[in-house]
Each structure stands twice: as structure tokens, then as C-alpha cells.
Amino acid sequence: MFRKCTLCQKGELSGKLITRKGQYKAKGGTGSKIARWSKRKFLPNLQKMRIIVEGKLQRAFVCTKCLKKGVVQKACVKVKPSLNNAPKELSL
């Protein structure tokens, strides 16, 4: 599934994984040569979270760069009432 950041539209980039052979010149060799390469994908660091978009709650993928910038308005987390968090009645 192709995923993008909903705010900045950051998506995957394609590139190459290069395998080199030979001894480096710094170690006394004739230099390294490219033996083979294969295609690869560079994926962004996306987090699935609930955010507020145009006043509505929406579940979306957001990149961590947008999270650090503070562009995202996170949805508030509702705390479920439990027996431990319930207010205690005063007894006189």
C-alpha cells in the first residue's frame, strides 16, 4: 500500500543499493569498483494517528518531521472512567 503524509505529501523515493568490490586506494589497492546494483525504496517515517483536520477527527498517516514542527493538531485522548480514577466520596 502506497502511503503518504497527509500534510506535506512526503512519500517513497526510489534509489539504488550499490555493491562494491576491490580494495580501496587508501588501503593500498587500485580502487573500488561497482560490482552490481539493485533498485530499492526509501520510505518515510510515517505514524498512523488521529488528528483534527478542518474541525473533524480523522485517522491519517503523518511524517515525524511534521510532528516535530508542530504542524499537527492531535486529537485529545479520552480517559475511560474506572474505579481507581473515580472521585471518592467524603464520609463524615
Phi, psi and omega in degrees: 000128181277120183244144177227157173288132183288339184266311185252359179062027177288131182227197182281150176241147178259152181200198182234147170254110187261128175256126182249152176224163181101160181270138182293153181297326180295335180262009176099009181265188180267359179114156182273146179240152177280118181275314181197165175216153177225153181286145176214170180243139172257112184262141177284159179275093183257140178240134178273121183210167178265125180230166177258118179238119180054040177081002181243148178281133184215139175266124188211165174268128181231134179283156184290337177295319177292327178294318180292325180290334183087022180288332187274138170255107184289149175283142181288144182270128178272131179267126179286133179290134178229175182291329182286327183269353183292142178294139182272139180281143177280131177249129181251000000 
